[in-house]
Amino acid sequence: MDDRLALLLPVAAVWLAAGLVAEGLPGLRRARALRRRTGWLSALVLTGLTLTAALLVAGLQSGGDTALDKAAAGLAVAAAPTALVAVCTVRRLRRLRAGASAFTAAPGTPAPHGLRAAAAHPLIVLPIQATALAALVAVPPAVGVDLFAAPGVAGPAITVAVLGVATIGVRHALRHNRLAERAMPRATAVSTRPAGALHV
């Protein structure tokens, strides 16, 4: 196994697992399950952030053409979504877990639509899944399959990647809006019939 692959596989595996867990969060029907799964996701995200930051920092400090440098260079595309995870997603996950923890006294309580809408927020799911995609893109060159080496491939590949991330974002935004609409209180119906004369 290439040393570069040994460095990249754990990072890609953690982010892929985090992306899959984040995908299933809004579908959970019980507050207890939502709280437990949010805890798993928080642990995976913190692990992914630690591994990614450690690899990128070690690659910057290394001054050669080693496997560590190549792995860090391959993972450089994941730096932007990883920063978005650190800035936005971690805080939202903390608030989501605190909201789900309010129902610990009644473990069978259905998860409110408001909590499920918060779990489906694009700033939770999209940065994690974008980071997972970026980490996976760094793996094929480590096994000798460099998709961007062929002429005329880099441009279409980048376009497809951008369109894929945009599609993921739109999908999560629509799901978040649908759950947020369910969480809104329904307006009481107001009678439009004119009031009759008051008889005393």
Secondary structure, DSSP 8 states (H G I E B T S, - for coil): --HHHHHHHHHHHHHHHHHHHHHHGGG--BHHHHHHHHHHHHHHHHHHHHHHHHHHHHHHH--SSSHHHHHHHHTGGGHHHHHHIIIIIHHHHHHHHHHHHTTTTSTT-B--HHHHHHHT-HHHHHHHHHHHHHHHHTHHHHTT--TTSSTTTHHHHHHHHHHHHHHHHHHHHHHHHHHHHHHS--------S-------
